[in-house]
Amino acid sequence: MIELKDLSHNYKQGNEIIQVLKDVNLKINSNQTVGLIGPSGSGKSTLLNILGLIQKPEEGEFKILETSTNVLNEIQITKLRREKIGYIFQNSQLLEDFNCLENVAIPLLLNGLSKDESYSKAKKMMEEFGLKNKLYFKPSLLSGGESQRVSVLRALIKQPLILLADEPTGSLDHKNGQLVMKYIFELAQQFKTLCIVATHNLSFVSNFNICYKISNSKLYKL
């Protein structure tokens, strides 16, 4: 489903060039849960941003479904990202002006589904995952765990081909972290979604089908 070929990426810090990723090669099929571990600053977020079509690599090639993203224009990239990729951030980044139901429904609305159908699907999903009483709450009224669970549903409601999660439990206590990961694994399996999770929490490693580590700008399979 996705393939990286000889991918490298740098960034500038003052007059210094910092190499974040070097000669990364990776090929992963659908319906896998993939762990990506490494300390802060190792390049996990950069790799997720490249996989999420948020930024382009300086060198190398990234393919989705045999299509090279290198040859796509901005309109095609935006469409692919909107339709096929879900993203979960460390801090939920819910839209504060909208209630939880509206936040979960937004990806469906952006993809052209009617308001009634989008809200119906969002409501059903929230009810199935224990958030029935939070439908009309604004994000500011939620606990950290509840907020992140809503963000998981928002990312997965469109049944993306790829789910990217950047330290999704980083700001949560152990209990809520376990619950959020349970949501992610259950929904990814249900929708046959390729799920890639960046984490520094080694207690989750055994739950992944495959696990990789970034060290010294290189990607290693564990």
C-alpha positions as CSV (number, residue, x, y, z in Angstrom):
1,M,0.0,0.0,0.0
2,I,2.8,2.5,0.9
3,E,6.4,2.5,-0.2
4,L,9.3,4.7,0.6
5,K,12.4,4.5,-1.6
6,D,15.7,6.1,-0.5
7,L,13.9,8.9,1.3
8,S,16.0,11.6,3.0
9,H,15.1,14.9,4.7
10,N,17.0,17.7,6.3
11,Y,16.2,21.0,7.9
12,K,18.1,24.1,8.8
13,Q,18.8,25.3,12.3
14,G,20.5,28.7,11.9
15,N,23.4,28.1,9.6
16,E,23.5,24.4,10.4
17,I,21.9,21.6,8.4
18,I,20.4,18.9,10.5
19,Q,19.8,15.5,8.8
20,V,16.5,14.0,10.2
21,L,16.0,11.1,7.8
22,K,18.6,9.3,5.7
23,D,18.0,6.6,3.0
24,V,14.8,5.4,4.5
25,N,13.3,2.4,2.7
26,L,9.9,1.0,3.7
27,K,7.1,-1.1,2.2
28,I,3.9,-1.9,4.2
29,N,0.7,-3.5,3.1
30,S,-2.8,-2.6,4.2
31,N,-4.5,-3.9,7.4
32,Q,-1.3,-3.7,9.5
33,T,-0.6,-1.9,12.8
34,V,2.9,-0.4,12.7
35,G,4.8,1.0,15.7
36,L,7.4,3.8,15.2
37,I,9.6,4.4,18.2
38,G,12.4,6.7,19.0
39,P,13.3,9.6,21.3
40,S,12.0,13.1,20.9
41,G,13.7,14.8,17.9
42,S,14.6,11.5,16.2
43,G,12.5,12.2,13.2
44,K,9.2,10.3,14.0
45,S,7.0,13.4,13.4
46,T,8.8,14.3,10.2
47,L,8.3,10.8,8.8
48,L,4.6,10.9,9.7
49,N,4.2,14.3,8.1
50,I,5.8,13.0,4.9
51,L,3.5,9.9,5.0
52,G,0.5,12.2,5.7
53,L,1.4,14.4,2.7
54,I,1.8,17.4,5.0
55,Q,5.4,17.9,3.8
56,K,7.5,16.7,0.9
57,P,10.8,14.8,1.3
58,E,13.9,16.5,0.0
59,E,15.1,13.3,-1.6
60,G,13.6,9.9,-2.5
61,E,10.1,8.7,-3.5
62,F,6.9,8.1,-1.6
63,K,4.3,5.8,-3.2
64,I,0.6,5.2,-2.2
65,L,-1.2,2.4,-4.0
66,E,1.6,2.2,-6.6
67,T,1.2,5.9,-7.4
68,S,4.2,8.1,-6.8
69,T,3.3,11.2,-4.8
70,N,6.3,13.0,-6.4
71,V,4.4,13.6,-9.6
72,L,1.1,14.8,-8.0
73,N,0.2,18.5,-8.0
74,E,-1.1,20.3,-4.9
75,I,-4.8,19.7,-5.8
76,Q,-4.2,16.0,-6.2
77,I,-2.2,15.8,-3.0
78,T,-5.0,17.6,-1.1
79,K,-7.6,15.3,-2.5
80,L,-5.6,12.2,-1.6
81,R,-4.9,13.4,1.9
82,R,-8.5,14.4,2.5
83,E,-10.0,11.1,1.2
84,K,-7.4,8.5,2.2
85,I,-5.5,9.6,5.2
86,G,-6.5,10.1,8.8
87,Y,-4.3,11.9,11.4
88,I,-4.3,11.9,15.2
89,F,-2.2,14.4,17.0
90,Q,-0.7,14.3,20.5
91,N,-3.1,17.0,21.6
92,S,-6.4,16.3,20.0
93,Q,-6.7,19.6,18.1
94,L,-10.4,19.5,18.0
95,L,-12.1,22.7,16.7
96,E,-13.2,24.6,19.7
97,D,-16.1,26.4,18.0
98,F,-17.8,23.1,17.2
99,N,-19.3,20.5,19.5
100,C,-18.0,16.9,19.5
101,L,-20.6,15.6,17.1
102,E,-19.7,18.3,14.6
103,N,-16.0,17.6,15.0
104,V,-16.4,13.9,14.3
105,A,-18.7,14.6,11.3
106,I,-16.3,17.2,9.6
107,P,-14.3,14.7,7.5
108,L,-17.5,13.3,6.0
109,L,-18.8,16.8,5.2
110,L,-15.5,17.7,3.5
111,N,-15.7,14.6,1.4
112,G,-19.2,15.6,0.1
113,L,-21.5,13.5,2.3
114,S,-24.8,15.2,3.2
115,K,-25.1,16.9,6.6
116,D,-27.9,14.5,7.7
117,E,-25.9,11.4,6.8
118,S,-22.6,12.8,8.2
119,Y,-24.2,13.6,11.5
120,S,-26.0,10.3,11.6
121,K,-22.8,8.3,11.1
122,A,-20.9,10.4,13.6
123,K,-23.6,10.0,16.2
124,K,-23.7,6.2,15.8
125,M,-20.0,6.0,16.1
126,M,-19.8,8.1,19.2
127,E,-22.6,6.1,20.8
128,E,-20.8,2.8,20.0
129,F,-17.6,4.0,21.7
130,G,-19.1,5.3,24.9
131,L,-19.4,9.0,24.1
132,K,-23.2,9.2,23.8
133,N,-23.4,11.8,26.6
134,K,-20.8,14.0,25.0
135,L,-22.4,14.6,21.6
136,Y,-23.1,18.3,22.1
137,F,-20.3,19.1,24.4
138,K,-17.7,21.7,23.3
139,P,-14.1,20.3,23.4
140,S,-13.2,22.6,26.3
141,L,-15.6,20.7,28.5
142,L,-14.0,17.3,27.9
143,S,-11.3,15.5,29.9
144,G,-8.0,14.8,28.1
145,G,-9.0,11.2,27.5
146,E,-12.4,12.1,26.2
147,S,-11.0,14.7,23.9
148,Q,-8.4,12.3,22.4
149,R,-11.1,9.6,22.0
150,V,-13.2,12.1,20.0
151,S,-10.1,12.8,17.8
152,V,-9.7,9.1,17.1
153,L,-13.2,8.9,15.9
154,R,-12.8,12.0,13.8
155,A,-9.7,10.5,12.1
156,L,-11.3,7.1,11.4
157,I,-14.9,8.0,10.5
158,K,-14.1,8.3,6.8
159,Q,-12.5,4.8,7.0
160,P,-9.1,6.0,5.6
161,L,-6.6,3.7,3.9
162,I,-3.9,5.1,6.2
163,L,-4.1,6.3,9.8
164,L,-1.2,8.2,11.2
165,A,-1.0,8.8,15.0
166,D,1.7,11.1,16.4
167,E,2.2,10.3,20.1
168,P,-1.6,9.9,20.6
169,T,-1.2,9.0,24.3
170,G,1.7,11.3,25.1
171,S,-0.4,13.7,27.2
172,L,-2.6,11.0,28.9
173,D,-2.3,9.0,32.0
174,H,-1.8,5.2,31.7
175,K,-5.5,4.3,31.9
176,N,-6.7,6.8,29.3
177,G,-3.7,6.0,27.1
178,Q,-4.6,2.3,27.1
179,L,-8.2,3.2,26.2
180,V,-7.2,5.4,23.3
181,M,-4.9,2.7,21.9
182,K,-7.7,0.2,22.2
183,Y,-9.9,2.5,20.1
184,I,-7.2,2.9,17.5
185,F,-6.5,-0.8,17.2
186,E,-10.2,-1.9,17.1
187,L,-11.2,0.7,14.5
188,A,-8.2,0.1,12.3
189,Q,-8.9,-3.6,12.3
190,Q,-12.6,-3.0,11.6
191,F,-11.9,-0.7,8.6
192,K,-8.8,-2.6,7.4
193,T,-6.8,0.5,7.8
194,L,-3.0,0.7,7.7
195,C,-2.2,2.2,11.1
196,I,1.1,3.8,11.9
197,V,1.7,5.0,15.4
198,A,4.7,7.0,16.6
199,T,5.2,6.6,20.3
200,H,8.0,6.6,22.9
201,N,5.8,4.3,25.2
202,L,7.5,0.9,24.9
203,S,4.6,-0.8,26.7
204,F,2.6,-0.7,23.4
205,V,5.3,-2.3,21.3
206,S,4.0,-5.9,21.7
207,N,0.6,-4.8,20.3
208,F,1.9,-3.8,16.9
209,N,2.2,-6.3,14.0
210,I,5.5,-4.6,13.0
211,C,7.7,-2.2,14.8
212,Y,10.4,0.2,13.6
213,K,12.9,2.4,15.4
214,I,14.4,5.6,14.1
215,S,18.0,6.1,15.3
216,N,20.7,8.4,13.9
217,S,18.4,9.3,11.0
218,K,18.0,5.7,9.9
219,L,15.0,3.4,10.1
220,Y,15.4,-0.1,11.6
221,K,13.0,-2.9,11.8
222,L,12.8,-4.4,15.3
